[in-house]
Amino acid sequence: MPIIFSKHAKEMLKQRQIKQILAKNCAYSPDYILPGQENKKIYLKDFGNNFLKLIVAEEGDDKIIITLYWLAKKRVKL
């Protein structure tokens, strides 16, 4: 299943200093998948102190990462 980064997601990787390999790890094996808005999904992966959160649109076999950011564990209620 190919992972595609939107233009915005590529900019956020640089701006937020998130390594692409971490985003791919989250996309391929998230710890949690939650429903998002407008047929998107929220992928969460635990990386110790924080979760990496991806907003993902699935189109066919492709996963398109719309945006991504670190999320403090204390803000997450699962």
Biopython code that builds the backbone (N, CA, C, O; Angstrom):
import numpy as np
from Bio.PDB.StructureBuilder import StructureBuilder

atoms = [
    (1, "MET", "N", (0.849, -1.172, 0.000)),
    (1, "MET", "CA", (0.000, 0.000, 0.000)),
    (1, "MET", "C", (0.901, 1.245, 0.000)),
    (1, "MET", "O", (1.561, 1.522, 1.001)),
    (2, "PRO", "N", (0.935, 1.984, -1.091)),
    (2, "PRO", "CA", (1.810, 3.156, -1.191)),
    (2, "PRO", "C", (1.398, 4.291, -0.244)),
    (2, "PRO", "O", (0.214, 4.538, -0.014)),
    (3, "ILE", "N", (2.401, 4.962, 0.286)),
    (3, "ILE", "CA", (2.196, 6.137, 1.127)),
    (3, "ILE", "C", (2.541, 7.360, 0.293)),
    (3, "ILE", "O", (3.630, 7.446, -0.273)),
    (4, "ILE", "N", (1.613, 8.307, 0.219)),
    (4, "ILE", "CA", (1.820, 9.541, -0.539)),
    (4, "ILE", "C", (1.719, 10.713, 0.430)),
    (4, "ILE", "O", (0.778, 10.792, 1.220)),
    (5, "PHE", "N", (2.679, 11.611, 0.370)),
    (5, "PHE", "CA", (2.654, 12.811, 1.205)),
    (5, "PHE", "C", (2.118, 13.973, 0.382)),
    (5, "PHE", "O", (2.617, 14.253, -0.708)),
    (6, "SER", "N", (1.093, 14.651, 0.909)),
    (6, "SER", "CA", (0.584, 15.851, 0.239)),
    (6, "SER", "C", (1.646, 16.944, 0.327)),
    (6, "SER", "O", (2.597, 16.841, 1.101)),
    (7, "LYS", "N", (1.470, 17.979, -0.466)),
    (7, "LYS", "CA", (2.402, 19.105, -0.425)),
    (7, "LYS", "C", (2.457, 19.685, 0.986)),
    (7, "LYS", "O", (3.532, 20.000, 1.495)),
    (8, "HIS", "N", (1.289, 19.822, 1.610)),
    (8, "HIS", "CA", (1.234, 20.360, 2.970)),
    (8, "HIS", "C", (1.985, 19.448, 3.944)),
    (8, "HIS", "O", (2.729, 19.933, 4.796)),
    (9, "ALA", "N", (1.796, 18.144, 3.823)),
    (9, "ALA", "CA", (2.471, 17.196, 4.719)),
    (9, "ALA", "C", (3.990, 17.275, 4.565)),
    (9, "ALA", "O", (4.718, 17.196, 5.555)),
    (10, "LYS", "N", (4.466, 17.430, 3.344)),
    (10, "LYS", "CA", (5.911, 17.568, 3.124)),
    (10, "LYS", "C", (6.449, 18.822, 3.799)),
    (10, "LYS", "O", (7.535, 18.804, 4.379)),
    (11, "GLU", "N", (5.688, 19.910, 3.724)),
    (11, "GLU", "CA", (6.095, 21.152, 4.385)),
    (11, "GLU", "C", (6.112, 20.973, 5.901)),
    (11, "GLU", "O", (7.003, 21.482, 6.581)),
    (12, "MET", "N", (5.127, 20.250, 6.426)),
    (12, "MET", "CA", (5.042, 20.040, 7.872)),
    (12, "MET", "C", (6.163, 19.145, 8.375)),
    (12, "MET", "O", (6.633, 19.326, 9.498)),
    (13, "LEU", "N", (6.604, 18.177, 7.563)),
    (13, "LEU", "CA", (7.752, 17.358, 7.943)),
    (13, "LEU", "C", (8.960, 18.245, 8.233)),
    (13, "LEU", "O", (9.650, 18.059, 9.235)),
    (14, "LYS", "N", (9.209, 19.203, 7.354)),
    (14, "LYS", "CA", (10.354, 20.109, 7.524)),
    (14, "LYS", "C", (10.123, 21.065, 8.686)),
    (14, "LYS", "O", (10.978, 21.213, 9.559)),
    (15, "GLN", "N", (8.964, 21.710, 8.689)),
    (15, "GLN", "CA", (8.683, 22.739, 9.689)),
    (15, "GLN", "C", (8.672, 22.159, 11.108)),
    (15, "GLN", "O", (9.175, 22.782, 12.043)),
    (16, "ARG", "N", (8.104, 20.980, 11.255)),
    (16, "ARG", "CA", (7.961, 20.378, 12.583)),
    (16, "ARG", "C", (9.093, 19.410, 12.907)),
    (16, "ARG", "O", (9.092, 18.771, 13.959)),
    (17, "GLN", "N", (10.050, 19.307, 12.006)),
    (17, "GLN", "CA", (11.238, 18.469, 12.171)),
    (17, "GLN", "C", (10.872, 17.020, 12.527)),
    (17, "GLN", "O", (11.387, 16.443, 13.485)),
    (18, "ILE", "N", (9.973, 16.461, 11.725)),
    (18, "ILE", "CA", (9.561, 15.073, 11.884)),
    (18, "ILE", "C", (10.202, 14.270, 10.753)),
    (18, "ILE", "O", (10.115, 14.646, 9.584)),
    (19, "LYS", "N", (10.837, 13.178, 11.113)),
    (19, "LYS", "CA", (11.482, 12.347, 10.104)),
    (19, "LYS", "C", (10.429, 11.574, 9.321)),
    (19, "LYS", "O", (9.460, 11.068, 9.886)),
    (20, "GLN", "N", (10.635, 11.492, 8.013)),
    (20, "GLN", "CA", (9.688, 10.811, 7.127)),
    (20, "GLN", "C", (9.527, 9.339, 7.506)),
    (20, "GLN", "O", (8.439, 8.781, 7.365)),
    (21, "ILE", "N", (10.592, 8.712, 7.981)),
    (21, "ILE", "CA", (10.520, 7.297, 8.360)),
    (21, "ILE", "C", (9.555, 7.091, 9.521)),
    (21, "ILE", "O", (8.894, 6.055, 9.593)),
    (22, "LEU", "N", (9.463, 8.070, 10.439)),
    (22, "LEU", "CA", (8.513, 7.961, 11.554)),
    (22, "LEU", "C", (7.078, 8.059, 11.048)),
    (22, "LEU", "O", (6.198, 7.338, 11.518)),
    (23, "ALA", "N", (6.846, 8.946, 10.095)),
    (23, "ALA", "CA", (5.507, 9.096, 9.521)),
    (23, "ALA", "C", (5.099, 7.817, 8.780)),
    (23, "ALA", "O", (3.955, 7.376, 8.888)),
    (24, "LYS", "N", (6.016, 7.235, 8.043)),
    (24, "LYS", "CA", (5.714, 5.991, 7.324)),
    (24, "LYS", "C", (5.450, 4.855, 8.304)),
    (24, "LYS", "O", (4.553, 4.039, 8.094)),
    (25, "ASN", "N", (6.233, 4.807, 9.372)),
    (25, "ASN", "CA", (6.028, 3.793, 10.410)),
    (25, "ASN", "C", (4.623, 3.911, 10.987)),
    (25, "ASN", "O", (3.939, 2.905, 11.178)),
    (26, "CYS", "N", (4.197, 5.130, 11.261)),
    (26, "CYS", "CA", (2.852, 5.376, 11.789)),
    (26, "CYS", "C", (1.787, 4.981, 10.769)),
    (26, "CYS", "O", (0.771, 4.393, 11.138)),
    (27, "ALA", "N", (2.002, 5.293, 9.509)),
    (27, "ALA", "CA", (1.019, 4.986, 8.466)),
    (27, "ALA", "C", (0.886, 3.483, 8.231)),
    (27, "ALA", "O", (-0.214, 2.992, 7.978)),
    (28, "TYR", "N", (1.994, 2.752, 8.313)),
    (28, "TYR", "CA", (1.951, 1.311, 8.056)),
    (28, "TYR", "C", (1.497, 0.510, 9.273)),
    (28, "TYR", "O", (0.851, -0.528, 9.129)),
    (29, "SER", "N", (1.837, 0.994, 10.478)),
    (29, "SER", "CA", (1.456, 0.227, 11.671)),
    (29, "SER", "C", (1.050, 1.152, 12.823)),
    (29, "SER", "O", (1.760, 1.253, 13.824)),
    (30, "PRO", "N", (-0.088, 1.822, 12.677)),
    (30, "PRO", "CA", (-0.552, 2.717, 13.746)),
    (30, "PRO", "C", (-0.990, 1.914, 14.971)),
    (30, "PRO", "O", (-1.421, 0.767, 14.858)),
    (31, "ASP", "N", (-0.871, 2.541, 16.145)),
    (31, "ASP", "CA", (-1.374, 1.917, 17.364)),
    (31, "ASP", "C", (-2.889, 2.082, 17.460)),
    (31, "ASP", "O", (-3.588, 1.228, 18.007)),
    (32, "TYR", "N", (-3.381, 3.192, 16.921)),
    (32, "TYR", "CA", (-4.814, 3.477, 16.938)),
    (32, "TYR", "C", (-5.229, 4.080, 15.595)),
    (32, "TYR", "O", (-4.480, 4.848, 14.991)),
    (33, "ILE", "N", (-6.425, 3.725, 15.141)),
    (33, "ILE", "CA", (-7.030, 4.355, 13.969)),
    (33, "ILE", "C", (-8.405, 4.845, 14.405)),
    (33, "ILE", "O", (-9.245, 4.061, 14.847)),
    (34, "LEU", "N", (-8.624, 6.154, 14.274)),
    (34, "LEU", "CA", (-9.878, 6.770, 14.682)),
    (34, "LEU", "C", (-10.560, 7.391, 13.472)),
    (34, "LEU", "O", (-9.886, 7.758, 12.509)),
    (35, "PRO", "N", (-11.874, 7.515, 13.501)),
    (35, "PRO", "CA", (-12.556, 8.193, 12.391)),
    (35, "PRO", "C", (-12.276, 9.689, 12.419)),
    (35, "PRO", "O", (-12.216, 10.303, 13.485)),
    (36, "GLY", "N", (-12.109, 10.257, 11.256)),
    (36, "GLY", "CA", (-11.888, 11.693, 11.132)),
    (36, "GLY", "C", (-13.039, 12.336, 10.390)),
    (36, "GLY", "O", (-14.088, 11.720, 10.199)),
    (37, "GLN", "N", (-12.844, 13.560, 9.978)),
    (37, "GLN", "CA", (-13.876, 14.280, 9.237)),
    (37, "GLN", "C", (-13.747, 13.999, 7.749)),
    (37, "GLN", "O", (-12.658, 13.714, 7.251)),
    (38, "GLU", "N", (-14.867, 14.082, 7.049)),
    (38, "GLU", "CA", (-14.903, 13.969, 5.587)),
    (38, "GLU", "C", (-14.183, 12.727, 5.056)),
    (38, "GLU", "O", (-13.335, 12.828, 4.169)),
    (39, "ASN", "N", (-14.520, 11.565, 5.599)),
    (39, "ASN", "CA", (-13.965, 10.290, 5.141)),
    (39, "ASN", "C", (-12.455, 10.163, 5.322)),
    (39, "ASN", "O", (-11.806, 9.402, 4.605)),
    (40, "LYS", "N", (-11.901, 10.895, 6.264)),
    (40, "LYS", "CA", (-10.479, 10.770, 6.572)),
    (40, "LYS", "C", (-10.344, 9.968, 7.855)),
    (40, "LYS", "O", (-11.307, 9.800, 8.602)),
    (41, "LYS", "N", (-9.145, 9.477, 8.100)),
    (41, "LYS", "CA", (-8.866, 8.722, 9.316)),
    (41, "LYS", "C", (-7.721, 9.373, 10.074)),
    (41, "LYS", "O", (-6.866, 10.036, 9.487)),
    (42, "ILE", "N", (-7.717, 9.176, 11.375)),
    (42, "ILE", "CA", (-6.655, 9.672, 12.245)),
    (42, "ILE", "C", (-5.835, 8.463, 12.675)),
    (42, "ILE", "O", (-6.359, 7.522, 13.271)),
    (43, "TYR", "N", (-4.557, 8.500, 12.369)),
    (43, "TYR", "CA", (-3.645, 7.437, 12.766)),
    (43, "TYR", "C", (-2.787, 7.971, 13.907)),
    (43, "TYR", "O", (-2.237, 9.069, 13.820)),
    (44, "LEU", "N", (-2.676, 7.186, 14.979)),
    (44, "LEU", "CA", (-1.841, 7.548, 16.119)),
    (44, "LEU", "C", (-0.815, 6.452, 16.365)),
    (44, "LEU", "O", (-1.134, 5.263, 16.333)),
    (45, "LYS", "N", (0.416, 6.871, 16.611)),
    (45, "LYS", "CA", (1.493, 5.931, 16.921)),
    (45, "LYS", "C", (2.225, 6.459, 18.149)),
    (45, "LYS", "O", (2.618, 7.625, 18.198)),
    (46, "ASP", "N", (2.402, 5.590, 19.136)),
    (46, "ASP", "CA", (3.072, 5.941, 20.382)),
    (46, "ASP", "C", (4.587, 5.907, 20.173)),
    (46, "ASP", "O", (5.154, 4.869, 19.832)),
    (47, "PHE", "N", (5.234, 7.057, 20.383)),
    (47, "PHE", "CA", (6.688, 7.134, 20.267)),
    (47, "PHE", "C", (7.316, 7.550, 21.598)),
    (47, "PHE", "O", (8.282, 8.313, 21.621)),
    (48, "GLY", "N", (6.767, 7.050, 22.699)),
    (48, "GLY", "CA", (7.340, 7.365, 24.005)),
    (48, "GLY", "C", (6.607, 8.502, 24.689)),
    (48, "GLY", "O", (5.534, 8.291, 25.254)),
    (49, "ASN", "N", (7.166, 9.707, 24.648)),
    (49, "ASN", "CA", (6.563, 10.857, 25.325)),
    (49, "ASN", "C", (5.321, 11.365, 24.615)),
    (49, "ASN", "O", (4.420, 11.906, 25.256)),
    (50, "ASN", "N", (5.261, 11.201, 23.317)),
    (50, "ASN", "CA", (4.167, 11.749, 22.519)),
    (50, "ASN", "C", (3.666, 10.742, 21.496)),
    (50, "ASN", "O", (4.324, 9.747, 21.190)),
    (51, "PHE", "N", (2.481, 11.034, 20.980)),
    (51, "PHE", "CA", (1.949, 10.301, 19.840)),
    (51, "PHE", "C", (2.259, 11.102, 18.580)),
    (51, "PHE", "O", (2.251, 12.332, 18.605)),
    (52, "LEU", "N", (2.531, 10.408, 17.489)),
    (52, "LEU", "CA", (2.560, 11.047, 16.182)),
    (52, "LEU", "C", (1.160, 10.884, 15.612)),
    (52, "LEU", "O", (0.629, 9.775, 15.552)),
    (53, "LYS", "N", (0.566, 11.993, 15.195)),
    (53, "LYS", "CA", (-0.796, 11.975, 14.662)),
    (53, "LYS", "C", (-0.754, 12.294, 13.179)),
    (53, "LYS", "O", (-0.196, 13.308, 12.761)),
    (54, "LEU", "N", (-1.352, 11.414, 12.393)),
    (54, "LEU", "CA", (-1.472, 11.616, 10.952)),
    (54, "LEU", "C", (-2.941, 11.741, 10.596)),
    (54, "LEU", "O", (-3.779, 11.004, 11.115)),
    (55, "ILE", "N", (-3.248, 12.668, 9.715)),
    (55, "ILE", "CA", (-4.571, 12.731, 9.103)),
    (55, "ILE", "C", (-4.397, 12.113, 7.722)),
    (55, "ILE", "O", (-3.617, 12.601, 6.904)),
    (56, "VAL", "N", (-5.132, 11.037, 7.473)),
    (56, "VAL", "CA", (-4.908, 10.229, 6.271)),
    (56, "VAL", "C", (-6.204, 10.073, 5.469)),
    (56, "VAL", "O", (-7.267, 9.786, 6.019)),
    (57, "ALA", "N", (-6.083, 10.268, 4.171)),
    (57, "ALA", "CA", (-7.177, 9.969, 3.244)),
    (57, "ALA", "C", (-6.785, 8.693, 2.511)),
    (57, "ALA", "O", (-5.669, 8.583, 2.005)),
    (58, "GLU", "N", (-7.690, 7.738, 2.455)),
    (58, "GLU", "CA", (-7.420, 6.491, 1.751)),
    (58, "GLU", "C", (-8.163, 6.511, 0.423)),
    (58, "GLU", "O", (-9.385, 6.649, 0.384)),
    (59, "GLU", "N", (-7.423, 6.373, -0.647)),
    (59, "GLU", "CA", (-7.999, 6.343, -1.995)),
    (59, "GLU", "C", (-7.510, 5.081, -2.686)),
    (59, "GLU", "O", (-6.350, 4.980, -3.088)),
    (60, "GLY", "N", (-8.405, 4.133, -2.814)),
    (60, "GLY", "CA", (-8.002, 2.844, -3.385)),
    (60, "GLY", "C", (-6.995, 2.189, -2.461)),
    (60, "GLY", "O", (-7.247, 2.040, -1.266)),
    (61, "ASP", "N", (-5.860, 1.801, -3.008)),
    (61, "ASP", "CA", (-4.800, 1.201, -2.198)),
    (61, "ASP", "C", (-3.834, 2.228, -1.641)),
    (61, "ASP", "O", (-2.932, 1.873, -0.883)),
    (62, "ASP", "N", (-4.000, 3.497, -1.999)),
    (62, "ASP", "CA", (-3.084, 4.554, -1.563)),
    (62, "ASP", "C", (-3.511, 5.162, -0.237)),
    (62, "ASP", "O", (-4.701, 5.333, 0.031)),
    (63, "LYS", "N", (-2.524, 5.485, 0.586)),
    (63, "LYS", "CA", (-2.744, 6.262, 1.803)),
    (63, "LYS", "C", (-2.111, 7.626, 1.564)),
    (63, "LYS", "O", (-0.905, 7.722, 1.339)),
    (64, "ILE", "N", (-2.914, 8.671, 1.611)),
    (64, "ILE", "CA", (-2.418, 10.019, 1.376)),
    (64, "ILE", "C", (-2.372, 10.754, 2.711)),
    (64, "ILE", "O", (-3.405, 10.991, 3.337)),
    (65, "ILE", "N", (-1.173, 11.110, 3.135)),
    (65, "ILE", "CA", (-1.017, 11.835, 4.396)),
    (65, "ILE", "C", (-1.286, 13.302, 4.116)),
    (65, "ILE", "O", (-0.581, 13.938, 3.332)),
    (66, "ILE", "N", (-2.321, 13.836, 4.770)),
    (66, "ILE", "CA", (-2.724, 15.223, 4.577)),
    (66, "ILE", "C", (-1.900, 16.150, 5.457)),
    (66, "ILE", "O", (-1.374, 17.157, 4.984)),
    (67, "THR", "N", (-1.788, 15.809, 6.741)),
    (67, "THR", "CA", (-0.967, 16.585, 7.672)),
    (67, "THR", "C", (-0.520, 15.668, 8.791)),
    (67, "THR", "O", (-1.038, 14.561, 8.937)),
    (68, "LEU", "N", (0.440, 16.123, 9.583)),
    (68, "LEU", "CA", (0.971, 15.329, 10.674)),
    (68, "LEU", "C", (1.582, 16.237, 11.727)),
    (68, "LEU", "O", (2.101, 17.309, 11.416)),
    (69, "TYR", "N", (1.513, 15.801, 12.964)),
    (69, "TYR", "CA", (2.117, 16.574, 14.055)),
    (69, "TYR", "C", (2.223, 15.715, 15.304)),
    (69, "TYR", "O", (1.570, 14.678, 15.421)),
    (70, "TRP", "N", (3.068, 16.170, 16.246)),
    (70, "TRP", "CA", (3.212, 15.501, 17.526)),
    (70, "TRP", "C", (2.056, 15.905, 18.418)),
    (70, "TRP", "O", (1.609, 17.051, 18.388)),
    (71, "LEU", "N", (1.575, 14.964, 19.211)),
    (71, "LEU", "CA", (0.447, 15.186, 20.099)),
    (71, "LEU", "C", (0.822, 14.672, 21.477)),
    (71, "LEU", "O", (1.193, 13.508, 21.633)),
    (72, "ALA", "N", (0.725, 15.552, 22.490)),
    (72, "ALA", "CA", (1.070, 15.166, 23.858)),
    (72, "ALA", "C", (0.116, 14.073, 24.345)),
    (72, "ALA", "O", (-1.091, 14.154, 24.119)),
    (73, "LYS", "N", (0.653, 13.065, 25.005)),
    (73, "LYS", "CA", (-0.166, 11.957, 25.486)),
    (73, "LYS", "C", (-1.244, 12.426, 26.444)),
    (73, "LYS", "O", (-2.338, 11.862, 26.466)),
    (74, "LYS", "N", (-0.952, 13.452, 27.237)),
    (74, "LYS", "CA", (-1.932, 13.903, 28.221)),
    (74, "LYS", "C", (-3.162, 14.524, 27.559)),
    (74, "LYS", "O", (-4.197, 14.675, 28.207)),
    (75, "ARG", "N", (-3.064, 14.888, 26.271)),
    (75, "ARG", "CA", (-4.198, 15.452, 25.544)),
    (75, "ARG", "C", (-5.060, 14.400, 24.859)),
    (75, "ARG", "O", (-6.119, 14.713, 24.315)),
    (76, "VAL", "N", (-4.602, 13.148, 24.887)),
    (76, "VAL", "CA", (-5.303, 12.076, 24.192)),
    (76, "VAL", "C", (-6.121, 11.269, 25.190)),
    (76, "VAL", "O", (-5.607, 10.826, 26.217)),
    (77, "LYS", "N", (-7.392, 11.083, 24.881)),
    (77, "LYS", "CA", (-8.281, 10.269, 25.702)),
    (77, "LYS", "C", (-8.772, 9.111, 24.847)),
    (77, "LYS", "O", (-9.688, 9.266, 24.039)),
    (78, "LEU", "N", (-8.161, 7.962, 25.031)),
    (78, "LEU", "CA", (-8.530, 6.772, 24.236)),
    (78, "LEU", "C", (-9.315, 5.784, 25.063)),
    (78, "LEU", "O", (-9.707, 4.731, 24.560)),
]
sb = StructureBuilder()
sb.init_structure("model")
sb.init_model(0)
sb.init_chain("A")
sb.init_seg("    ")
for serial, (resi, resn, name, xyz) in enumerate(atoms, 1):
    if name == "N":
        sb.init_residue(resn, " ", resi, " ")
    sb.init_atom(name, np.array(xyz, "f"), 0.0, 1.0, " ", f" {name:<3s}", serial, name[0])
structure = sb.get_structure()
